[in-house]
Amino acid sequence: MHEENKDNGFTVLAFPCNQFGGQEPGTHEEILEFVQSKFDASFPMFAKIEVNGEGASALYQFLKSGNPDEEGKEDIGWNFTKFLVGKKGEVIARFGPTTTPEEIAGQLAEYL
């Protein structure tokens, strides 16, 4: 999705988090190596952050605020929750962990 849409101003940004069952225990370098070797990821991968609780990054505090999940909860329930953010920084949509990139790609055309 990143490669197919990057020339239209779209970028995937990844923020690893170890708050969900210890799924991201490695260092930044180890996580980056894993996603590049296993998934051929070419999008920006940022340092590991917290997304919930008092240590939640300011970015995720912003993304979650006023953008609850399908159950009405603002906290991130599990890894791979995704946000679509517009060119002006507004949160357009929030997608649950099971929503695939292909499903999101089908909605991109109206925003690019």
N, C-alpha and C positions, 0 to 999 in steps of 0.2 A: 504494500500500500504506500509506503514511504517512497520507494523508487518510482512507482507509477505516477505519483502526484507531486513530487518535489519541484518540478518545473512550473507548477501552478501556484506556488507559494505555500504548499502543505508540507509539514514536517512532523514526524513522529518523535516524541521526546520520551525517554524511558527513565524512570526513577525507581531503582531497586529499593525494596523494603523487607526487613526481616521480622516484621511484626506478625506474620501469619504462619504459624507452625514451623518457624525457623527455616523457611524455604530459600532464603538468601543469606547463608552464613558466611560466604566468602568475602574476600577483599574486593574493592572496586575492580582491580586488575583481573581477578579470577572470574568475576561476574561478566565483565566485558569479553574476556577470552571465550567463555562458555557461549554467550549469545552470538558472537561472531562465528565461532567454529560450528556450532550446532544449527543455527538458524540463518547464517550469512547476514546478520543484522548490520546495516550500514547507517542507521539513524543515531543521533546523539544519545549517549548513555551517561547519565549523571551519577554523582556519588550517592551512596545509600542514604536514605532519609527515613524519618518516621512520618506516618501519615495520620495517625490517630493519637489521642491523648495530649498531655501537656507538652510533650516534645514534638508535636506535629509541626512540620515545616510551614512557614508562612504561605507558600504556594498552595499546599493542600488545605490549609485553613480557608483560603480564598476559594479554591475549586469546590469544596464541599458546602460552603456557606450558601444556603438557599437552593441547593441542588441535591435534594435527597435521592436515595435509591428507590426502587420500586416498592419497598416496604415503608417508605417515609423516613428512613434513617439517613442522617448526613454522614456518620462515620463510615469509613471504608470497611466493608465486611470481609473482603478477601482480596488477595493479589489479583492483578490483571483487571481491576476496575479502570475504565477508560473515560476520558473527558475529551469532548470536541470543543476547541476554543477558537473563536472567530478572530479575524484579523485585527480587531480593536480590543482584544483581550477579554471579550465576554464569553461566558460559558454557554455554549449552544446546546449541548446534550451531555448526559452522563450515561454510560453503558456498563452493565454488570460484567463480572468476570467471564461469564459464558458467552457473551456476545463476541463473535469472531470479527477479525479485521475485514473479512469479505462482506459481512453484514453492514459494517460501518461504511465501507467503500461505496456501497450502493447509495448512501445518503450524501456523499461528498460533493457530487456535481452541483447541487443547489447552493453550496457555500463557496466554491472555488471561482 
